[in-house]
């Protein structure tokens, strides 16, 4: 696999390094230098804004058939090049090839779903007396600025690009500098499929510089952001100055409630793989395992044994079950959070250490008996660590699940149908998996509550977030 030459894409042109500042992209497994990424200056950002304004003026008038054809074409292109795209993502982000292949397939399905939604941007007619007419219509909101993180370098850019394009908007994408080539390949598939060159742009740069410049422009009518709650709050303040619409998919701290009426082995078969997927660098990762007393020891013993047996290695190797973390910052965070928990009395039942001295590898980790005042109980770890604590009653377990100001994803394992219905109402979360880890899908809304953000991606809600509602009344 040849790693692509890095660039920005503005008005259909591949923008090279030239005189610009650069960011060095490295392979997190080998620390090999992959390439130099050009970082935008103010002139580049102004050019992207100008293109987005022109692109919206034309794309808003496009037909559903035109928009659908572009999305279907891009899906076909990505499906045909799935292996090459997956290998690029693994090289720059670290996840296993199996996970990267799945991510390509997710994005293909999402583009195909959005292609169908182009034909379903429905309004409605209101009942009025003869001689009067009142209708409600949906129109594209305008140019969108979208920021996506590094943990899903294919699917996150796909979400940010697909929904605005389906709605008839233009979009400026700033994806993460650590994993830029994947995002470029997604955009290039859309352009190759016939997307007008001024409808979508890809820029990279110093995050604070780029966000302040783009969000200060009246051209931009919407912000879509996926990332940490701290950064999300900052961007919301910038967007508020111009009353820009926002979709915010922010941090989480996934609660997993496991009751004694479930089958422990069946739960472990699912949650261990789900916990250590992408080295735990997943916003909806199961993180706080809230376990009923009666099965606590059995659950922890099984979890620790399975975690210790996982094969950690270069994601490009076929026998690797977990790849490296994406950057050195995540290694430092793991050391700090686990060290703090141990100092407060937590027990490390598996892992807890870095692996080797080359690459950003960390052991799959299980810690138990973690006090509530430990940092890791209150800060999203975003890494390969599972926190297990025992609880004596359903009320205590629900209280712990709802204790934090986050509410992105939660999981419930119980065979009691009444409890399933009851807790599906009581657990404060945007997405809930009951006896499953599968909480996403192209047709399912993805988003959280409380400090985990507002608005949705995916599903019809993802496209609707890029539309405005207009009421028209005639006499």
N, C-alpha and C positions, 0 to 999 in steps of 0.2 A: 504494500500500500504506500503510495507516494503522498505525503502530506501536502495539501494545496498551498500555493503561494497566497499569502494573506493580503487582504485589501479591505477598503470600504467600497460600498456601491452607492453612488449618488447619481440620480438621473440616468440610470442604466450604465454608467461608466464605472469601471473598476479603478479605484483610486489607490495608487501605490504609496510606498513610504515617502519617497521624495524628500522634501525638506522637513517633514513632520517628526514629532516625537514618536517614540515607539514603545511597545510593551513586548517583552520576550515571552513567547509561549513555550512551555516545557512539558514534557511527558512526566506525569507525576509518579510513574512506576520506575522510570530509569533516570530521570532528571536530564534527559537529552533535550537539547534545544531543538524545537520544531520550526520556529520561524519568528520573524519580527512583524508585529502588527502595527500599522499606522494609526496614530491617535489624532482625532479631529481637532482642528483649530477653529476659531470663530468663523472664518470664511467658509470652511467646509459645512459648518452647521447652518449658516445662512443659505448656502446653496441647497442643502437638504430641505430647509423650510420652504424655499421658493419652489422647488420641485413638488413638494407635497401639496402646496396650494394649487399649482397647475394640475397636478394629478387628480385632486379631489374635484376640481371644476369639470373634468371630463368623466371620471369614473362614477360620479354620482348619477350620471345620465346613462350609464351602461345598463343593458338588459339583464334580467336574471339568467338568460341563456349564456350571455357572454361571461358573466362572473362564474357561473357553474362550470363552463368549459375550461376556464383557467385552473380552477381548483381540481377538477378531475384530471386534467392534463398533468399538473404538478404531482398529484398522487401517483399517477402511472410512472412518471419519471423517477420519483423516489423509490417506488417499488422495484423498478428495474435496476436501480443502482444501490439497493439496500445494503449489500455487503460492503461496498466501498464507503458509504456514509457511516455505517456502524464502526468500521475500523478507524475512521477519522475521529469519531466521538470517543472511542476507547483510548486512542493515542493521546488526546488532549485533556480528557476528563478523568480517565482511569477506570471507569466501570468495566465489568466483564463484557466480552463480546456478545454473550447471550442476552445480557440486559440491553446493550446497545441495539441489537437486532430487534428486540421487542419494542424499543423506543421508536425506531423507524416505522415499524408496523402500526404503532399507536398514531403516529402523525399521518400516515397514509389513510387510516380509517377516519381521522378527524377531518382531513381535507375532503374526503368523500362525503362525510356527513354534512359539512358546511356547504358543499356543492348542492345538496338537496335542499338545504335551508334557504338558499337563494330564491327558491320558488315558493317559499312559505312565509314571507314577510307580510303577514296579513294585517289589515286594518279591520274596520267594521262600519256598518251603516246603522244609524240610530233611528228609532221609530219617531216619525214626525207627521204632523197633519199634511194633507194634500197641499202642494204648492211650496212646501219647505223641504230642505234637504240638509241633513247633518251627517258627516262622515268623520271617521278617525283614521288617520293614515300614519305610516311609519316612514321616516326619512333618515338617511345617513347623517350622523352627527357632525362629521367634518374630519379634518386631519387628526390622526391619533399618534401620540408619542408613547412608545412601549418599551419598557425596561425588563429584560429577562435575565435570570441568574444562570450559573454555570452547572448546576447539578443535573439538569436534563437539557443538554445543549442542542438537541434536535427538537424535542416536543415543546419545550417552552417557547422558542422562536416560532414554531408552527402555530401555537395558540395565538401568539401576539399578532401574527400576520394574517392567519386564516379568517378570523372573525371580522376584522375591519374590511378585508377584501370582499367577503361575502355580503357585507352590509352596504357596500358602495363607498367606503371611506378610503382615503390614502393613509399611509402609515410610515412613521420613521421608527425603525427598530434600533435600539442600543442593547445589544446582547453583551454577555460577560466577556471581558478581555481574556480570561483564562482559557476559554473554550470557544474561540470565534469562528473557526472554520466550519463547524457544523451549522451554525446559523447562516453563514454565507451560502452553503450548499442548499439549504432550505429555500432561501430567497432566489437563488439562481434557478431552482426548479420551477418556481412561479414565473419568472421572467421568460424562461425557455418555453413555458406553456402558453405564452401570449400575453402576460400581464404588461400593460403599458409601462414604459420605463420610469415614468415620473410618479407612479402610484405607490411604490414601496422603495424605501431607502434603508441601508444598513450603515450605521456609523458606530465608531468606538472612540473611547476617550477617557479622560479623567472624570469619574462619575459626577462629582459635584459641579464641575465646569459644564459638562454636557447638560445635566438636568436643569441648572439655573438658566442656561442660555435658551434651551428649547421651551421650557415652561414659561419663560418671560414673554414669549412671542404670542401675539393675538391670533396668529394663524392656527395654532394648536387648540383644538376644542375638547380633547379628552386625553387623560393619562391612564395607562394601564401598567401596573407594576406588580411584579412578583419578587419577593425578597423579605428581608427582616422587618419586624415591626418598628424598630428604631428608625431605619431608613424610610420606611413607609410614612411614619408620622412627619418626618422632615419634608418629604415630597408632597404630602397633603397640604402642608402650609404654603408651599410654593404654588401649588395648583389653585388654592383658595383665593389667591390674589386676583385671579382672572376668572373665577367661578367655573373652572374647567370640570367637566364630568370625570369621575374617577372610578376605576375598578382596582381593588387592592387585595392581592392574595399574599397574606403576610405569615408570620411565624406561627408555629403550633407547639404542642407538647403532648403528643397523642396518648390518651388514657386507654388502657386495655383492662376491662373488668372481666375476671375469670371466676366463675362460680363452681361450686363443688358438684353440681348436677351435670356438668359437662364431662366429656372424655378427655383427660389430660393429654394423652398421646396424640389424639387428633388435633388438639389445639397446638401442641408443640410442632407437629408436622407443618403447620401453616405459619405460625408466628415467628419461628426462628429464621426461616428464609426471608420473611417479610421484614423483620427487624434489621437484618444485615445486608439487605438489598442496597446496592450503591454505597456500601460502607456506612449505612445509616444516614446518608446525606439526602434525605427525602423529607419534604415538609409534612407529609402525612404518615411518617414512620411511626409504628407503635413504640412508645418510649417508657411510659410509666405503667408498669404491670401491677394492677391492683387485684390481689389474689385472696380468695376466701381462705380463712385459716385452715380448714380441714384438708386442703390439697396443696398447701403452700410448700411443704418440704418436697413432695413428689414433683411439683412443677419446677421448683428451682433446681433440683438435682438434674432433672431431665434437660432443662434449658442450658445449664452450665456445661453438661456433657456434650450436648450437640454443638454449642458455640465453640468449645475447645477443639472439636474435631473438624471444623471448617478449614478448607484449604485456602489460604490467603496468598495471592501472588499477582503477577502482572496480568491485567485484564485481557491481554491479547493471547494468553496461554489457555488452551482449551480445558485444562484441569483446574483452573482457578475458580473458586466459588465466591470469593470477595476480592475486589481490587484494592488499590491504595485510596487514601483520601486525596481530595483534589488539590490541596495546597498545604503549605507548612502552617498556615494559620489554624487549620482544623486540628493538626497534631498538637499544637500548643494549647488549644482550647480543651482537648481531651485530657492532657496532663493536668491542667488547672482544675477542671471540674471533678475529675476522679480523685485527685489529690486532696481537694477540699472535702469531698465526701468521706474519704478515709480518715481524715483528721477529725471528723465529727462522729466517727464510730461506725461507718458503713463497712461491710465486709465485701471483699472482692472474691467472687466465686469462680470466675474465669477471666483470663486476659488481664487487661489493665495496663499494658505496656506497649511501647513502640516495638516494631519489628525491624531489626537490622539498622544500618546507618546509611542506606541508599534507597531513595524512594520514600514516599509518604505513607508507609504501611503502619497499621495499628491493629493490635489483636482484637478479635471479637470479644466483647467484655460483658460480664454480668455482675452487677453489684446488688447487695441485699441490705435490709435493715437500715435504710437511708433516712435520716431525720428530715423533717419538713424544712428545717432552716438551712439545709445544704444547698449550695448554689445550683446543683444539678436538678434539684426538685423544683426549681423556679425559673430556670433558664433552659431554653431548648438546646440540647446538646449537639444536635445535628452531626451525629457520628455513631460509630458502632458500639453503643453501650445501651444495655437494657437495665432498667431500675426495677427491682422487685421488692414489694412490701406486702405484708399480710394484714388483713382486716377481718373483723369479726361479724359484721352485719352488712346487709344491703345498703342501709342508710349511710353507714360510714364510707362504703365504697363509692356511692354516688356523690357524697360530699367531697371526697378527694378528687374524683373526676372533674367536678365543677369548680374546684378551689381556685384555679388559676384564671387570669383574665383572657386566656387563649381558648379558642374553640374552633379548630380547623377540622380535625378528624378524631374519631374515637371508635373503639371496638368493644363489642360485647359478646361474651361466650357463655351461653346458657341454653339448656334444653327446655326450660320452663317457658311455655308460650305466653302465660300471663305476665311473667317478668319481662319478656321481650317487648311486649306492647307497652308495659308500664314505663320501662326505662328508655324506650325510644322517644318518649315524651319528656322524660326528666333530665336526660343527659344533654348538656348545653354544647352543641356542636353543629357545624355546617354539614358534616357528612358522618354517617354512622354505619359501620359494618357489623351485622349480627351473624355470628358464626361464620364469618368470612373476612378475608383481607381485601377483597375486591370491591373498592368503593368508587371506582372511576369508570368512565366510558365516554365515547364520543358524544353520545346522546344524553349524558347525565350532567347536571350542573355541578361545577367544581368551585367551592368557595367556603368561607368560614364566617364566624360570628365573633363578637367582642373584639379583642385586640388582634384576632386573626384576619380581620379585614371585612370588606363588604363588596357586593357585586359577585358575579360569577363568570367563569370561563366554561367552555364546552357546552353542549346541549343548545337548545334554542335560546336559553338565557345568555349564552356567550355572544350570539349575534345581536340579540336584543339590546345588550349593553352598549352597542355601537350605533344605536338608532335613537331618534327622538320622536316623540309623539306629537302630532298636530291634529287639532280639532278644527274642522271646516264647516261653517254654517251658511246656508244660502236661503234666501227668500225669493 
